[in-house]
Every structure is written in structure tokens, then in C-alpha cells.
Amino acid sequence: MQLWNTATRRKDPFSAGPEARFYVCGITPYATTHLGHARTYLVFDVLIKELERAGHVVRYCQNVTDVDDPLFDKALELGKSVQEVAAEFTGIFKRDMAALGVRPPDFYPHASEEVDGMQRVIGDLIGKELAYTRDGVTYFRSSRFPRYGQISKLDYDQMVAIARERGEDPSDRRKEYPLDFVLWKPSRPGEQSWPSPWGVGRPGWHIECSAMALRYLGAELDVHGGGTDLIYPHHEHEAAQTESATGHSPFSRFWVHVEMVLLGGIKMSKSLGNLILVRELTPTFDPRAIRRYLLETHYRSELDYSEESLRCAAEEIRSLDRALALAPTAVPEGAWREVADAFNSALADDLDTPGALSCLAEATRLVLHSAAGPLSGAWATVPDAQAELRAMAARLGLAV
């Protein structure tokens, strides 16, 4: 398999030992599950299915960020506790993922339950003089990490601009360097807080994933993933603080990122409220149609939502079901093998799900056409094409 690695900006041959370690950044549970969420986890679901099919044991960790400003703000807005809001939206997310046939992670840690581990990592960084505390806020010294920028490949000015856009403050006078970032900070009134050697407060966002990945998977991952909006600053900061704390590089051999889902050309996001939610679509559409639709565009390309395209995906699912419901059907072997080989090649080429879906549709048509009348001029046939068709569809999560 060739897989695009954000850190190298190329397709690299993907290999792993008997055990492959995956960490995919999870949700902040205050408004889920929109199609951007679904697309990200579907892509990694297909990748994990392919690795498990090849004989790997995949250890998969996905976190819940239940210590974060947007969640606290949502709880205040609803007049509920943070725990109540987090539980409600985490439950919705899990049900949506199950409806879409997404394999659940092996480890599903909540940030609020992992603060001790975060404090240990922060303590290690302070002990190495790679972090410092000013006025109750603890920062990572990004200027002392020589590989800073290894994932995003951004220059200083670009980093400053994106950091400011994403809610960080490069002009914070407590910082030694504008790109230093928060590891620990005082809690605002009414927020969750924990005692620490640096004062009562709570962790910064980035340290959460580092601590959870280290606890459940170790110092080196095979794949670390998420949406492209996490490349900088989140994943850049994760790599910097984790490699600094452990002394091991790289933190992840592959960084894999899924492009955004748009609505009318604008990124679908919780902050903008321009969301198409999975639970709003499932009463009308077969969840497999939603899944097929989200996989019809390659994961490294943006997807602009179209209900018409979703309806076309639903029709393809109905065709697949008709083909699978037929009595065992013989199809021409030469045409079938060509389609099957192209299907395998597509998934091995940076998870080309559009190409694989095109092959699946062609295989479906071969079955339906062959079942409609006797074969002519076929020297050899595949006697039970439905079995192979079902196996192909299952690799994309479209059949069981």
C-alpha cells in the first residue's frame, strides 16, 4: 500500500509490524455528528479494514476532548453541567458511527479522566527546561525544538497567522517566543479544575492527545490522523511536545489528514453552525448510502455537499442490493478479474475509494447483466460472482 504522508508530502510505502498503532483525534462533544466528522472516521475505518484484512492487529485509540473551551461555553448556554453535555453528545456520536458501520476504537479515553498523565508529561518537559511557567500559565518552548514545522511545513509568518486564527495568542507578553503554546492554564470561574504543581487549573488542548497516545499506544505510532484543520497547530504541537518528552522521533511514522466537507463552498464547522448532521439524514437515507457518498471523493480533496449526489449514491446501493439478492450468477471471468484487480489496486493507491467504488459499480453491473440472460462467448466464468461482490462491498463497509 502507498499512503500519503503529510510530513513528507508524498506517497510513501506503508508497512507495519504484526500490530499497527492508530491514533485519530476525536470529537469535542458539544455538536455532533456532522458530515465532516463522519468523513474523517469513515476514511480511517476503510484503512483499518484493509490492514486487518492483510493480517495486522490494529490497536486504535480515539479520544474525547471533554476539557475544552467550546464545550464549557455550550454547557453554560444550555444551563447544564459539562459532564451532562459531554455524555449527551458523545452518545449521539457513538450511535451515528454505529449506524454508519464504523469500527469502534479499542481505546476511547476522555481527557477529563487522563489529567494525571498530562501532568506527568508537562513535568518531564519542565524538568528538561523545555517548558516554563509565567503568571500561572505553563508554555512549551517551541523555539528549542529543532524539528518544529516538520509536519505543517509552514514558515514563521504562516504559523503566527494560523495560530491567531485558531484562538492562540502569539502576542501574549508572558511568552518567551510568539509560537510557544499552552500546556497548563488557570481555569475560568465555573470551569473544571485540577490541582497541579503549577497552580489549580486545567490542561491546554494539545497536551491532552499526547498524554493519551503515550498511555494507550506508546512513544511511536504507525498512523496519527484527523482532519486537515488539525495539521497546524494541533498536530505540529503534539509532535513537538511528545518527541521532546520521550526523546523518541518520530512520534508517528505517518501523518494522515482528511480534507474538509463544505456546504455551499464554505467549510462545514460547529463554530459557523452550517452543519449537515448524520442523524438528520438517516431517517431518509440508508446509512450505507451516506457512507458511499462520503467515500466517492478522495479523502485528500474537499467535498462540497450535494443532496443530489447523495441520492445517486442511494441508487447505487439499491443496485448493489439487487445484485446480491440474486441466485448465484456466473459472469465472464476475464471481465471480472479485470474489475477485481482494479479494485485492489485502487485501495492500495493511497486509499483511492472513488476508484474502488467505480470498480464496485462495474462489478454490480456485470452481475445484473449476466443474470438477465445467458452468457455468450465466455470461455470461462466466475460461477458465484455474488460472493466476491459481497466481499468487495464489505471492504468499503457497504455489505456484511
Summary of the structure (lengths in Angstrom):
residues: 400
radius of gyration: 23.3
end to end distance: 23.8
largest distance: 82.4
contacts: 1331
relative contact order: 0.14
helix: 46%
strand: 17%
